[in-house]
């Protein structure tokens, strides 16, 4: 059962580093090495395929920004948590 | 010896798919599979490290856009050609 939009907004507020910009979940990740950011993008891609929900990704040298359109059917919160875990492993 | 800006602009005109937007070389690459685009980004990252010149990268599902600021000291043309070759291998 999909969660309500209100529940989603509340949960996004608890997610480390993510914020809501209109209907898009956004998080900026910073790395101390360029290739660590690239390895993180690889992990994000694998997670995105698993969820069949692909964030818009920008790589600006050591900064990676993800923009994930909110889709209450697609468990964004779980996906965002997995992405945060991937960041902890690759930072 | 760095090439002149005029020579650079002429050479960019010959590069497949690249165009100049103000002082930034831009090319959009499209893939028929999401993970092919990601493998291409990995190749672009390795090339960028070798040239120590990192394009701004956006990944929008199966579309990858590179924006490489023109730097006449840094042989952008050779880098762009290597990136184009990586695209042929990963498309």
Backbone of each chain as nested JSON, in Angstrom:
{
  "chains": [
    {"id": "A", "residues": [
      {"number": 1, "name": "UNK", "atoms": {"N": [0.843, -1.19, 0.0], "CA": [0.0, 0.0, 0.0], "C": [0.883, 1.247, 0.0]}},
      {"number": 2, "name": "UNK", "atoms": {"N": [0.695, 2.147, -0.954], "CA": [1.539, 3.343, -0.96], "C": [1.266, 4.213, 0.257]}},
      {"number": 3, "name": "UNK", "atoms": {"N": [2.295, 4.878, 0.728], "CA": [2.098, 5.8, 1.844], "C": [1.486, 7.091, 1.311]}},
      {"number": 4, "name": "UNK", "atoms": {"N": [0.86, 7.843, 2.207], "CA": [0.25, 9.111, 1.765], "C": [1.343, 10.139, 1.551]}},
      {"number": 5, "name": "UNK", "atoms": {"N": [0.993, 11.192, 0.82], "CA": [1.975, 12.239, 0.55], "C": [2.425, 12.905, 1.851]}},
      {"number": 6, "name": "UNK", "atoms": {"N": [1.47, 13.035, 2.764], "CA": [1.806, 13.666, 4.047], "C": [2.833, 12.831, 4.809]}},
      {"number": 7, "name": "UNK", "atoms": {"N": [2.6, 11.496, 4.81], "CA": [3.551, 10.602, 5.485], "C": [4.922, 10.678, 4.815]}},
      {"number": 8, "name": "UNK", "atoms": {"N": [4.895, 10.734, 3.464], "CA": [6.143, 10.805, 2.712], "C": [6.93, 12.05, 3.104]}},
      {"number": 9, "name": "UNK", "atoms": {"N": [6.236, 13.2, 3.139], "CA": [6.908, 14.466, 3.474], "C": [7.49, 14.426, 4.884]}},
      {"number": 10, "name": "UNK", "atoms": {"N": [6.759, 13.778, 5.769], "CA": [7.256, 13.675, 7.145], "C": [8.526, 12.819, 7.18]}},
      {"number": 11, "name": "UNK", "atoms": {"N": [8.486, 11.715, 6.417], "CA": [9.639, 10.812, 6.419], "C": [10.866, 11.43, 5.744]}},
      {"number": 12, "name": "UNK", "atoms": {"N": [10.628, 12.216, 4.681], "CA": [11.76, 12.877, 4.017], "C": [12.471, 13.803, 5.0]}},
      {"number": 13, "name": "UNK", "atoms": {"N": [11.688, 14.442, 5.852], "CA": [12.244, 15.34, 6.859], "C": [13.21, 14.641, 7.809]}},
      {"number": 14, "name": "UNK", "atoms": {"N": [13.026, 13.323, 7.965], "CA": [13.892, 12.557, 8.882], "C": [15.116, 11.979, 8.182]}},
      {"number": 15, "name": "UNK", "atoms": {"N": [15.097, 11.995, 6.834], "CA": [16.198, 11.39, 6.065], "C": [17.432, 12.281, 6.124]}},
      {"number": 16, "name": "UNK", "atoms": {"N": [18.563, 11.707, 6.455], "CA": [19.782, 12.513, 6.575], "C": [20.15, 13.16, 5.241]}},
      {"number": 17, "name": "UNK", "atoms": {"N": [20.235, 14.477, 5.237], "CA": [20.772, 15.197, 4.092], "C": [19.795, 15.49, 2.962]}},
      {"number": 18, "name": "UNK", "atoms": {"N": [18.664, 14.801, 2.904], "CA": [17.717, 15.016, 1.815], "C": [16.769, 16.162, 2.148]}},
      {"number": 19, "name": "UNK", "atoms": {"N": [16.438, 16.923, 1.118], "CA": [15.395, 17.928, 1.305], "C": [14.425, 17.841, 0.132]}},
      {"number": 20, "name": "UNK", "atoms": {"N": [13.264, 18.426, 0.328], "CA": [12.245, 18.398, -0.711], "C": [12.216, 19.752, -1.408]}},
      {"number": 21, "name": "UNK", "atoms": {"N": [12.404, 19.743, -2.739], "CA": [12.278, 20.976, -3.531], "C": [11.115, 20.757, -4.479]}},
      {"number": 22, "name": "UNK", "atoms": {"N": [10.01, 21.429, -4.194], "CA": [8.753, 21.148, -4.881], "C": [8.481, 19.642, -4.78]}},
      {"number": 23, "name": "UNK", "atoms": {"N": [8.407, 18.921, -5.872], "CA": [8.114, 17.487, -5.759], "C": [9.329, 16.621, -6.043]}},
      {"number": 24, "name": "UNK", "atoms": {"N": [10.497, 17.193, -5.778], "CA": [11.728, 16.453, -6.059], "C": [12.559, 16.344, -4.787]}},
      {"number": 25, "name": "UNK", "atoms": {"N": [12.975, 15.108, -4.465], "CA": [13.87, 14.891, -3.332], "C": [15.303, 15.15, -3.806]}},
      {"number": 26, "name": "UNK", "atoms": {"N": [16.034, 15.99, -3.07], "CA": [17.37, 16.406, -3.506], "C": [18.379, 16.146, -2.393]}},
      {"number": 27, "name": "UNK", "atoms": {"N": [19.525, 15.593, -2.771], "CA": [20.634, 15.552, -1.829], "C": [21.961, 15.768, -2.552]}},
      {"number": 28, "name": "UNK", "atoms": {"N": [22.808, 16.562, -1.922], "CA": [24.158, 16.812, -2.42], "C": [25.144, 15.987, -1.589]}},
      {"number": 29, "name": "UNK", "atoms": {"N": [26.015, 15.273, -2.272], "CA": [27.048, 14.47, -1.615], "C": [28.417, 15.006, -2.02]}},
      {"number": 30, "name": "UNK", "atoms": {"N": [29.305, 15.156, -1.045], "CA": [30.647, 15.646, -1.376], "C": [31.696, 14.604, -0.988]}},
      {"number": 31, "name": "UNK", "atoms": {"N": [32.707, 14.491, -1.832], "CA": [33.749, 13.485, -1.666], "C": [35.114, 14.159, -1.619]}},
      {"number": 32, "name": "UNK", "atoms": {"N": [36.092, 13.471, -0.985], "CA": [37.438, 14.05, -0.988], "C": [38.273, 13.555, -2.16]}},
      {"number": 33, "name": "UNK", "atoms": {"N": [37.729, 12.591, -2.927], "CA": [38.402, 12.159, -4.158], "C": [37.354, 12.023, -5.261]}},
      {"number": 34, "name": "UNK", "atoms": {"N": [37.746, 12.452, -6.453], "CA": [36.841, 12.382, -7.61], "C": [36.34, 10.958, -7.84]}},
      {"number": 35, "name": "UNK", "atoms": {"N": [37.255, 9.966, -7.816], "CA": [36.856, 8.603, -8.158], "C": [35.952, 7.974, -7.09]}},
      {"number": 36, "name": "UNK", "atoms": {"N": [36.001, 8.503, -5.872], "CA": [35.04, 8.028, -4.855], "C": [33.625, 8.455, -5.231]}},
      {"number": 37, "name": "UNK", "atoms": {"N": [33.494, 9.655, -5.746], "CA": [32.187, 10.117, -6.2], "C": [31.673, 9.261, -7.36]}},
      {"number": 38, "name": "UNK", "atoms": {"N": [32.59, 8.877, -8.254], "CA": [32.201, 8.045, -9.402], "C": [31.763, 6.651, -8.917]}},
      {"number": 39, "name": "UNK", "atoms": {"N": [32.506, 6.081, -7.96], "CA": [32.119, 4.77, -7.411], "C": [30.741, 4.867, -6.746]}},
      {"number": 40, "name": "UNK", "atoms": {"N": [30.486, 5.996, -6.083], "CA": [29.171, 6.222, -5.473], "C": [28.083, 6.268, -6.547]}},
      {"number": 41, "name": "UNK", "atoms": {"N": [28.35, 6.94, -7.658], "CA": [27.368, 7.006, -8.75], "C": [27.078, 5.597, -9.277]}},
      {"number": 42, "name": "UNK", "atoms": {"N": [28.107, 4.763, -9.38], "CA": [27.892, 3.368, -9.799], "C": [26.93, 2.663, -8.839]}},
      {"number": 43, "name": "UNK", "atoms": {"N": [27.13, 2.884, -7.546], "CA": [26.256, 2.255, -6.546], "C": [24.832, 2.8, -6.652]}},
      {"number": 44, "name": "UNK", "atoms": {"N": [24.722, 4.105, -6.849], "CA": [23.401, 4.729, -7.007], "C": [22.694, 4.147, -8.237]}},
      {"number": 45, "name": "UNK", "atoms": {"N": [23.445, 3.929, -9.324], "CA": [22.856, 3.382, -10.551], "C": [22.297, 1.986, -10.302]}},
      {"number": 46, "name": "UNK", "atoms": {"N": [23.051, 1.154, -9.587], "CA": [22.59, -0.211, -9.304], "C": [21.318, -0.18, -8.452]}},
      {"number": 47, "name": "UNK", "atoms": {"N": [21.304, 0.691, -7.449], "CA": [20.112, 0.831, -6.595], "C": [18.925, 1.329, -7.427]}},
      {"number": 48, "name": "UNK", "atoms": {"N": [19.196, 2.271, -8.328], "CA": [18.13, 2.859, -9.155], "C": [17.516, 1.815, -10.077]}},
      {"number": 49, "name": "UNK", "atoms": {"N": [18.349, 0.933, -10.604], "CA": [17.834, -0.144, -11.448], "C": [16.962, -1.079, -10.615]}},
      {"number": 50, "name": "UNK", "atoms": {"N": [17.416, -1.393, -9.41], "CA": [16.66, -2.305, -8.539], "C": [15.287, -1.731, -8.204]}},
      {"number": 51, "name": "UNK", "atoms": {"N": [15.219, -0.418, -7.998], "CA": [13.947, 0.237, -7.667], "C": [13.184, 0.664, -8.923]}},
      {"number": 52, "name": "UNK", "atoms": {"N": [13.838, 0.534, -10.087], "CA": [13.292, 1.054, -11.343], "C": [12.831, 2.5, -11.168]}},
      {"number": 53, "name": "UNK", "atoms": {"N": [13.716, 3.282, -10.592], "CA": [13.423, 4.69, -10.306], "C": [14.764, 5.416, -10.315]}},
      {"number": 54, "name": "UNK", "atoms": {"N": [14.966, 6.22, -11.36], "CA": [16.303, 6.739, -11.653], "C": [16.409, 8.226, -11.357]}},
      {"number": 55, "name": "UNK", "atoms": {"N": [17.196, 8.588, -10.357], "CA": [17.363, 10.015, -10.07], "C": [18.136, 10.705, -11.185]}},
      {"number": 56, "name": "UNK", "atoms": {"N": [17.869, 11.971, -11.356], "CA": [18.719, 12.826, -12.18], "C": [20.015, 13.018, -11.389]}},
      {"number": 57, "name": "UNK", "atoms": {"N": [21.155, 12.773, -12.043], "CA": [22.454, 12.819, -11.362], "C": [23.318, 13.899, -12.007]}},
      {"number": 58, "name": "UNK", "atoms": {"N": [23.922, 14.756, -11.191], "CA": [24.947, 15.647, -11.731], "C": [26.25, 15.394, -10.994]}},
      {"number": 59, "name": "UNK", "atoms": {"N": [27.33, 15.35, -11.764], "CA": [28.67, 15.178, -11.197], "C": [29.45, 16.437, -11.538]}},
      {"number": 60, "name": "UNK", "atoms": {"N": [29.797, 17.183, -10.513], "CA": [30.543, 18.421, -10.701], "C": [31.836, 18.258, -9.898]}},
      {"number": 61, "name": "UNK", "atoms": {"N": [32.823, 17.663, -10.553], "CA": [34.084, 17.257, -9.916], "C": [33.793, 16.383, -8.685]}},
      {"number": 62, "name": "UNK", "atoms": {"N": [34.076, 16.84, -7.456], "CA": [33.916, 15.953, -6.299], "C": [32.535, 16.058, -5.638]}},
      {"number": 63, "name": "UNK", "atoms": {"N": [31.626, 16.738, -6.323], "CA": [30.273, 16.91, -5.79], "C": [29.265, 16.161, -6.659]}},
      {"number": 64, "name": "UNK", "atoms": {"N": [28.451, 15.343, -6.032], "CA": [27.404, 14.608, -6.756], "C": [26.051, 15.052, -6.197]}},
      {"number": 65, "name": "UNK", "atoms": {"N": [25.149, 15.472, -7.073], "CA": [23.814, 15.871, -6.631], "C": [22.787, 14.922, -7.254]}},
      {"number": 66, "name": "UNK", "atoms": {"N": [21.913, 14.4, -6.416], "CA": [20.838, 13.529, -6.881], "C": [19.506, 14.253, -6.767]}},
      {"number": 67, "name": "UNK", "atoms": {"N": [18.679, 14.103, -7.8], "CA": [17.323, 14.672, -7.775], "C": [16.351, 13.548, -8.112]}},
      {"number": 68, "name": "UNK", "atoms": {"N": [15.583, 13.159, -7.121], "CA": [14.697, 12.004, -7.26], "C": [13.243, 12.469, -7.19]}},
      {"number": 69, "name": "UNK", "atoms": {"N": [12.544, 12.426, -8.321], "CA": [11.141, 12.86, -8.298], "C": [10.349, 11.996, -7.318]}},
      {"number": 70, "name": "UNK", "atoms": {"N": [9.546, 12.632, -6.501], "CA": [8.751, 11.904, -5.522], "C": [7.702, 11.064, -6.232]}},
      {"number": 71, "name": "UNK", "atoms": {"N": [7.675, 9.802, -5.871], "CA": [6.677, 8.889, -6.422], "C": [6.188, 8.03, -5.264]}},
      {"number": 72, "name": "UNK", "atoms": {"N": [4.994, 8.354, -4.771], "CA": [4.509, 7.692, -3.548], "C": [4.332, 6.189, -3.737]}},
      {"number": 73, "name": "UNK", "atoms": {"N": [4.262, 5.745, -4.993], "CA": [4.128, 4.308, -5.254], "C": [5.472, 3.591, -5.14]}},
      {"number": 74, "name": "UNK", "atoms": {"N": [6.553, 4.347, -5.188], "CA": [7.85, 3.7, -5.408], "C": [8.815, 3.721, -4.224]}},
      {"number": 75, "name": "UNK", "atoms": {"N": [8.267, 3.933, -3.03], "CA": [9.092, 3.772, -1.841], "C": [10.388, 4.575, -1.867]}},
      {"number": 76, "name": "UNK", "atoms": {"N": [10.296, 5.826, -2.24], "CA": [11.479, 6.676, -2.323], "C": [12.31, 6.651, -1.049]}},
      {"number": 77, "name": "UNK", "atoms": {"N": [11.631, 6.552, 0.086], "CA": [12.337, 6.619, 1.358], "C": [13.323, 5.467, 1.488]}},
      {"number": 78, "name": "UNK", "atoms": {"N": [12.86, 4.264, 1.129], "CA": [13.751, 3.113, 1.217], "C": [14.915, 3.281, 0.252]}},
      {"number": 79, "name": "UNK", "atoms": {"N": [14.601, 3.78, -0.952], "CA": [15.659, 3.998, -1.946], "C": [16.66, 5.042, -1.441]}},
      {"number": 80, "name": "UNK", "atoms": {"N": [16.156, 6.137, -0.887], "CA": [17.037, 7.199, -0.381], "C": [17.903, 6.682, 0.759]}},
      {"number": 81, "name": "UNK", "atoms": {"N": [17.334, 5.823, 1.603], "CA": [18.132, 5.242, 2.679], "C": [19.238, 4.347, 2.126]}},
      {"number": 82, "name": "UNK", "atoms": {"N": [18.912, 3.552, 1.094], "CA": [19.944, 2.695, 0.497], "C": [21.044, 3.535, -0.135]}},
      {"number": 83, "name": "UNK", "atoms": {"N": [20.649, 4.633, -0.764], "CA": [21.646, 5.537, -1.369], "C": [22.529, 6.146, -0.278]}},
      {"number": 84, "name": "UNK", "atoms": {"N": [21.922, 6.553, 0.835], "CA": [22.725, 7.096, 1.942], "C": [23.712, 6.051, 2.468]}},
      {"number": 85, "name": "UNK", "atoms": {"N": [23.257, 4.796, 2.544], "CA": [24.173, 3.727, 2.989], "C": [25.325, 3.557, 1.997]}},
      {"number": 86, "name": "UNK", "atoms": {"N": [25.015, 3.641, 0.702], "CA": [26.059, 3.534, -0.33], "C": [27.065, 4.673, -0.179]}},
      {"number": 87, "name": "UNK", "atoms": {"N": [26.58, 5.847, 0.208], "CA": [27.48, 6.989, 0.425], "C": [28.434, 6.691, 1.577]}},
      {"number": 88, "name": "UNK", "atoms": {"N": [27.906, 6.133, 2.653], "CA": [28.769, 5.821, 3.81], "C": [29.863, 4.834, 3.419]}},
      {"number": 89, "name": "UNK", "atoms": {"N": [29.523, 3.882, 2.52], "CA": [30.521, 2.889, 2.09], "C": [31.555, 3.479, 1.137]}},
      {"number": 90, "name": "UNK", "atoms": {"N": [31.174, 4.504, 0.37], "CA": [32.055, 5.009, -0.688], "C": [32.715, 6.347, -0.358]}},
      {"number": 91, "name": "UNK", "atoms": {"N": [32.386, 6.961, 0.725], "CA": [32.895, 8.304, 0.982], "C": [34.379, 8.281, 1.317]}}
    ]},
    {"id": "B", "residues": [
      {"number": 1, "name": "UNK", "atoms": {"N": [53.164, 23.371, -26.838], "CA": [52.666, 24.722, -27.115], "C": [51.148, 24.675, -27.262]}},
      {"number": 2, "name": "UNK", "atoms": {"N": [50.438, 25.483, -26.482], "CA": [48.97, 25.443, -26.594], "C": [48.524, 25.979, -27.949]}},
      {"number": 3, "name": "UNK", "atoms": {"N": [47.407, 25.418, -28.431], "CA": [46.862, 25.928, -29.695], "C": [46.13, 27.234, -29.421]}},
      {"number": 4, "name": "UNK", "atoms": {"N": [45.951, 28.028, -30.468], "CA": [45.244, 29.297, -30.291], "C": [43.746, 29.027, -30.149]}},
      {"number": 5, "name": "UNK", "atoms": {"N": [43.029, 30.009, -29.61], "CA": [41.596, 29.847, -29.433], "C": [40.907, 29.649, -30.784]}},
      {"number": 6, "name": "UNK", "atoms": {"N": [41.426, 30.338, -31.792], "CA": [40.833, 30.209, -33.128], "C": [40.99, 28.787, -33.658]}},
      {"number": 7, "name": "UNK", "atoms": {"N": [42.184, 28.233, -33.478], "CA": [42.424, 26.856, -33.909], "C": [41.521, 25.89, -33.154]}},
      {"number": 8, "name": "UNK", "atoms": {"N": [41.397, 26.159, -31.854], "CA": [40.553, 25.3, -31.026], "C": [39.109, 25.308, -31.534]}},
      {"number": 9, "name": "UNK", "atoms": {"N": [38.588, 26.496, -31.796], "CA": [37.197, 26.6, -32.259], "C": [37.017, 25.877, -33.599]}},
      {"number": 10, "name": "UNK", "atoms": {"N": [38.027, 25.971, -34.434], "CA": [37.94, 25.292, -35.727], "C": [37.906, 23.775, -35.515]}},
      {"number": 11, "name": "UNK", "atoms": {"N": [38.756, 23.308, -34.607], "CA": [38.836, 21.86, -34.371], "C": [37.567, 21.321, -33.698]}},
      {"number": 12, "name": "UNK", "atoms": {"N": [36.988, 22.115, -32.792], "CA": [35.739, 21.677, -32.149], "C": [34.656, 21.473, -33.204]}},
      {"number": 13, "name": "UNK", "atoms": {"N": [34.67, 22.33, -34.227], "CA": [33.696, 22.217, -35.304], "C": [33.786, 20.892, -36.045]}},
      {"number": 14, "name": "UNK", "atoms": {"N": [34.972, 20.269, -36.004], "CA": [35.168, 18.991, -36.704], "C": [34.873, 17.784, -35.823]}},
      {"number": 15, "name": "UNK", "atoms": {"N": [34.754, 18.03, -34.512], "CA": [34.549, 16.923, -33.562], "C": [33.118, 16.401, -33.642]}},
      {"number": 16, "name": "UNK", "atoms": {"N": [32.959, 15.108, -33.791], "CA": [31.616, 14.558, -33.936], "C": [30.754, 14.823, -32.698]}},
      {"number": 17, "name": "UNK", "atoms": {"N": [29.642, 15.503, -32.909], "CA": [28.65, 15.644, -31.845], "C": [28.882, 16.779, -30.872]}},
      {"number": 18, "name": "UNK", "atoms": {"N": [30.096, 17.322, -30.795], "CA": [30.374, 18.386, -29.83], "C": [30.019, 19.748, -30.419]}},
      {"number": 19, "name": "UNK", "atoms": {"N": [29.517, 20.598, -29.547], "CA": [29.326, 21.981, -29.977], "C": [29.846, 22.904, -28.892]}},
      {"number": 20, "name": "UNK", "atoms": {"N": [30.051, 24.138, -29.27], "CA": [30.574, 25.111, -28.325], "C": [29.437, 26.006, -27.856]}},
      {"number": 21, "name": "UNK", "atoms": {"N": [29.228, 26.068, -26.529], "CA": [28.235, 26.992, -25.968], "C": [29.007, 27.97, -25.113]}},
      {"number": 22, "name": "UNK", "atoms": {"N": [29.117, 29.188, -25.577], "CA": [30.025, 30.168, -24.966], "C": [31.404, 29.523, -24.842]}},
      {"number": 23, "name": "UNK", "atoms": {"N": [31.956, 29.369, -23.664], "CA": [33.295, 28.779, -23.578], "C": [33.268, 27.35, -23.062]}},
      {"number": 24, "name": "UNK", "atoms": {"N": [32.156, 26.67, -23.311], "CA": [32.027, 25.303, -22.82], "C": [31.744, 24.357, -23.985]}},
      {"number": 25, "name": "UNK", "atoms": {"N": [32.511, 23.293, -24.064], "CA": [32.262, 22.258, -25.067], "C": [31.196, 21.321, -24.52]}},
      {"number": 26, "name": "UNK", "atoms": {"N": [30.158, 21.079, -25.326], "CA": [29.012, 20.301, -24.854], "C": [28.733, 19.156, -25.819]}},
      {"number": 27, "name": "UNK", "atoms": {"N": [28.484, 17.964, -25.255], "CA": [27.948, 16.89, -26.104], "C": [26.952, 16.046, -25.312]}},
      {"number": 28, "name": "UNK", "atoms": {"N": [25.876, 15.713, -25.99], "CA": [24.85, 14.843, -25.419], "C": [25.013, 13.445, -26.021]}},
      {"number": 29, "name": "UNK", "atoms": {"N": [25.036, 12.428, -25.159], "CA": [25.146, 11.037, -25.6], "C": [23.882, 10.289, -25.177]}},
      {"number": 30, "name": "UNK", "atoms": {"N": [23.33, 9.495, -26.073], "CA": [22.137, 8.723, -25.717], "C": [22.393, 7.228, -25.849]}},
      {"number": 31, "name": "UNK", "atoms": {"N": [21.846, 6.48, -24.926], "CA": [22.077, 5.034, -24.842], "C": [20.74, 4.298, -24.891]}},
      {"number": 32, "name": "UNK", "atoms": {"N": [20.8, 3.038, -25.309], "CA": [19.552, 2.266, -25.304], "C": [19.361, 1.487, -23.993]}},
      {"number": 33, "name": "UNK", "atoms": {"N": [20.415, 1.515, -23.144], "CA": [20.267, 0.924, -21.805], "C": [20.892, 1.864, -20.774]}},
      {"number": 34, "name": "UNK", "atoms": {"N": [20.196, 1.979, -19.637], "CA": [20.69, 2.862, -18.573], "C": [22.112, 2.509, -18.152]}},
      {"number": 35, "name": "UNK", "atoms": {"N": [22.395, 1.212, -17.959], "CA": [23.702, 0.817, -17.442], "C": [24.824, 1.024, -18.451]}},
      {"number": 36, "name": "UNK", "atoms": {"N": [24.479, 1.094, -19.744], "CA": [25.507, 1.44, -20.732], "C": [25.95, 2.895, -20.546]}},
      {"number": 37, "name": "UNK", "atoms": {"N": [24.995, 3.755, -20.254], "CA": [25.332, 5.152, -19.975], "C": [26.225, 5.271, -18.752]}},
      {"number": 38, "name": "UNK", "atoms": {"N": [25.947, 4.457, -17.729], "CA": [26.754, 4.489, -16.503], "C": [28.171, 3.98, -16.787]}},
      {"number": 39, "name": "UNK", "atoms": {"N": [28.295, 2.908, -17.588], "CA": [29.627, 2.395, -17.954], "C": [30.396, 3.463, -18.734]}},
      {"number": 40, "name": "UNK", "atoms": {"N": [29.685, 4.197, -19.579], "CA": [30.309, 5.296, -20.323], "C": [30.817, 6.379, -19.359]}},
      {"number": 41, "name": "UNK", "atoms": {"N": [30.013, 6.717, -18.358], "CA": [30.436, 7.722, -17.376], "C": [31.704, 7.254, -16.648]}},
      {"number": 42, "name": "UNK", "atoms": {"N": [31.783, 5.957, -16.339], "CA": [33.001, 5.422, -15.718], "C": [34.209, 5.656, -16.625]}},
      {"number": 43, "name": "UNK", "atoms": {"N": [34.031, 5.409, -17.931], "CA": [35.13, 5.606, -18.88], "C": [35.498, 7.084, -18.975]}},
      {"number": 44, "name": "UNK", "atoms": {"N": [34.483, 7.943, -18.999], "CA": [34.725, 9.394, -19.043], "C": [35.508, 9.833, -17.805]}},
      {"number": 45, "name": "UNK", "atoms": {"N": [35.164, 9.268, -16.657], "CA": [35.84, 9.634, -15.404], "C": [37.319, 9.269, -15.473]}},
      {"number": 46, "name": "UNK", "atoms": {"N": [37.621, 8.068, -15.989], "CA": [39.02, 7.633, -16.083], "C": [39.798, 8.556, -17.038]}},
      {"number": 47, "name": "UNK", "atoms": {"N": [39.18, 8.911, -18.15], "CA": [39.819, 9.826, -19.113], "C": [40.037, 11.195, -18.466]}},
      {"number": 48, "name": "UNK", "atoms": {"N": [39.033, 11.645, -17.712], "CA": [39.101, 12.965, -17.075], "C": [40.235, 13.031, -16.058]}},
      {"number": 49, "name": "UNK", "atoms": {"N": [40.424, 11.931, -15.322], "CA": [41.531, 11.879, -14.37], "C": [42.86, 11.932, -15.116]}},
      {"number": 50, "name": "UNK", "atoms": {"N": [42.963, 11.186, -16.234], "CA": [44.207, 11.152, -17.006], "C": [44.558, 12.55, -17.526]}},
      {"number": 51, "name": "UNK", "atoms": {"N": [43.544, 13.311, -17.951], "CA": [43.776, 14.663, -18.472], "C": [43.764, 15.717, -17.36]}},
      {"number": 52, "name": "UNK", "atoms": {"N": [43.416, 15.301, -16.157], "CA": [43.192, 16.234, -15.051], "C": [42.287, 17.387, -15.48]}},
      {"number": 53, "name": "UNK", "atoms": {"N": [41.201, 17.016, -16.117], "CA": [40.244, 18.006, -16.627], "C": [38.877, 17.322, -16.635]}},
      {"number": 54, "name": "UNK", "atoms": {"N": [38.021, 17.784, -15.706], "CA": [36.807, 17.029, -15.395], "C": [35.564, 17.721, -15.914]}},
      {"number": 55, "name": "UNK", "atoms": {"N": [34.893, 17.13, -16.882], "CA": [33.664, 17.743, -17.38], "C": [32.561, 17.684, -16.338]}},
      {"number": 56, "name": "UNK", "atoms": {"N": [31.671, 18.648, -16.387], "CA": [30.419, 18.565, -15.643], "C": [29.578, 17.495, -16.342]}},
      {"number": 57, "name": "UNK", "atoms": {"N": [29.072, 16.53, -15.558], "CA": [28.332, 15.396, -16.131], "C": [26.912, 15.4, -15.599]}},
      {"number": 58, "name": "UNK", "atoms": {"N": [25.926, 15.274, -16.486], "CA": [24.567, 15.022, -16.003], "C": [24.08, 13.702, -16.589]}},
      {"number": 59, "name": "UNK", "atoms": {"N": [23.434, 12.926, -15.734], "CA": [22.837, 11.65, -16.153], "C": [21.339, 11.773, -15.947]}},
      {"number": 60, "name": "UNK", "atoms": {"N": [20.621, 11.742, -17.056], "CA": [19.166, 11.862, -16.994], "C": [18.611, 10.59, -17.654]}},
      {"number": 61, "name": "UNK", "atoms": {"N": [18.47, 9.548, -16.859], "CA": [18.117, 8.211, -17.317], "C": [19.094, 7.751, -18.398]}},
      {"number": 62, "name": "UNK", "atoms": {"N": [18.68, 7.59, -19.641], "CA": [19.592, 7.04, -20.661], "C": [20.346, 8.119, -21.443]}},
      {"number": 63, "name": "UNK", "atoms": {"N": [20.262, 9.335, -20.958], "CA": [20.953, 10.448, -21.624], "C": [22.065, 10.988, -20.721]}},
      {"number": 64, "name": "UNK", "atoms": {"N": [23.264, 11.099, -21.28], "CA": [24.405, 11.648, -20.534], "C": [24.871, 12.9, -21.27]}},
      {"number": 65, "name": "UNK", "atoms": {"N": [24.979, 14.009, -20.543], "CA": [25.471, 15.249, -21.145], "C": [26.778, 15.647, -20.466]}},
      {"number": 66, "name": "UNK", "atoms": {"N": [27.769, 15.943, -21.287], "CA": [29.061, 16.404, -20.769], "C": [29.245, 17.87, -21.111]}},
      {"number": 67, "name": "UNK", "atoms": {"N": [29.765, 18.621, -20.155], "CA": [30.091, 20.031, -20.375], "C": [31.538, 20.245, -19.943]}},
      {"number": 68, "name": "UNK", "atoms": {"N": [32.381, 20.493, -20.912], "CA": [33.82, 20.59, -20.664], "C": [34.286, 22.017, -20.934]}},
      {"number": 69, "name": "UNK", "atoms": {"N": [34.646, 22.739, -19.868], "CA": [35.093, 24.118, -20.089], "C": [36.334, 24.127, -20.981]}},
      {"number": 70, "name": "UNK", "atoms": {"N": [36.343, 24.987, -21.954], "CA": [37.475, 25.073, -22.87], "C": [38.708, 25.57, -22.117]}},
      {"number": 71, "name": "UNK", "atoms": {"N": [39.786, 24.845, -22.285], "CA": [41.053, 25.237, -21.681], "C": [42.13, 24.971, -22.723]}},
      {"number": 72, "name": "UNK", "atoms": {"N": [42.591, 26.026, -23.352], "CA": [43.519, 25.844, -24.481], "C": [44.827, 25.181, -24.064]}},
      {"number": 73, "name": "UNK", "atoms": {"N": [45.128, 25.199, -22.775], "CA": [46.35, 24.54, -22.304], "C": [46.153, 23.031, -22.187]}},
      {"number": 74, "name": "UNK", "atoms": {"N": [44.929, 22.596, -22.176], "CA": [44.683, 21.211, -21.747], "C": [44.203, 20.256, -22.839]}},
      {"number": 75, "name": "UNK", "atoms": {"N": [44.433, 20.625, -24.089], "CA": [44.197, 19.664, -25.171], "C": [42.792, 19.075, -25.156]}},
      {"number": 76, "name": "UNK", "atoms": {"N": [41.796, 19.896, -25.0], "CA": [40.411, 19.428, -24.948], "C": [40.047, 18.538, -26.131]}},
      {"number": 77, "name": "UNK", "atoms": {"N": [40.635, 18.859, -27.289], "CA": [40.274, 18.114, -28.504], "C": [40.65, 16.644, -28.361]}},
      {"number": 78, "name": "UNK", "atoms": {"N": [41.854, 16.408, -27.847], "CA": [42.286, 15.02, -27.683], "C": [41.393, 14.33, -26.656]}},
      {"number": 79, "name": "UNK", "atoms": {"N": [41.079, 15.048, -25.587], "CA": [40.199, 14.482, -24.557], "C": [38.821, 14.17, -25.133]}},
      {"number": 80, "name": "UNK", "atoms": {"N": [38.276, 15.1, -25.903], "CA": [36.939, 14.897, -26.487], "C": [36.95, 13.717, -27.456]}},
      {"number": 81, "name": "UNK", "atoms": {"N": [38.053, 13.567, -28.198], "CA": [38.152, 12.418, -29.102], "C": [38.192, 11.11, -28.316]}},
      {"number": 82, "name": "UNK", "atoms": {"N": [38.934, 11.097, -27.226], "CA": [38.993, 9.869, -26.407], "C": [37.624, 9.551, -25.824]}},
      {"number": 83, "name": "UNK", "atoms": {"N": [36.898, 10.587, -25.429], "CA": [35.55, 10.383, -24.891], "C": [34.632, 9.835, -25.986]}},
      {"number": 84, "name": "UNK", "atoms": {"N": [34.746, 10.374, -27.177], "CA": [33.933, 9.857, -28.292], "C": [34.253, 8.379, -28.561]}},
      {"number": 85, "name": "UNK", "atoms": {"N": [35.53, 8.023, -28.472], "CA": [35.905, 6.607, -28.671], "C": [35.299, 5.738, -27.564]}},
      {"number": 86, "name": "UNK", "atoms": {"N": [35.309, 6.247, -26.348], "CA": [34.708, 5.501, -25.228], "C": [33.209, 5.301, -25.474]}},
      {"number": 87, "name": "UNK", "atoms": {"N": [32.576, 6.3, -26.065], "CA": [31.146, 6.177, -26.391], "C": [30.934, 5.044, -27.395]}},
      {"number": 88, "name": "UNK", "atoms": {"N": [31.771, 4.979, -28.418], "CA": [31.617, 3.921, -29.428], "C": [31.762, 2.549, -28.79]}},
      {"number": 89, "name": "UNK", "atoms": {"N": [32.657, 2.428, -27.798], "CA": [32.856, 1.14, -27.123], "C": [31.71, 0.775, -26.196]}},
      {"number": 90, "name": "UNK", "atoms": {"N": [31.033, 1.78, -25.643], "CA": [30.027, 1.531, -24.601], "C": [28.584, 1.666, -25.074]}},
      {"number": 91, "name": "UNK", "atoms": {"N": [28.39, 2.124, -26.289], "CA": [27.016, 2.421, -26.721], "C": [26.214, 1.136, -26.903]}}
    ]}
  ]
}
